[in-house]
Amino acid sequence: MKLVNYIKEVYTELTQKVSWPSRSELQSSAIVVMVASAIIAAAIFVMDLGFKNLMDTIYSMFY
């Protein structure tokens, strides 16, 4: 009986009490996330490339 009551309460909360974003809000949020992800990926790529060049320079001094 507790499980049935729990499921009913969850359904009620999801359908009546939760405020879901509109389609335009969801699209703008998704765009912000994609742009931020691309910027972070580019920053990591640049750092990785710089570290690789630094390590290549250090290794070339010894070998």
ABEGO torsion letter per residue (X at the ends): XAAAAAAAAAAAAAAAABBBBBAAAAAAAAAAAAAAAAAAAAAAAAAAAAAAAAAAAAAAAAX
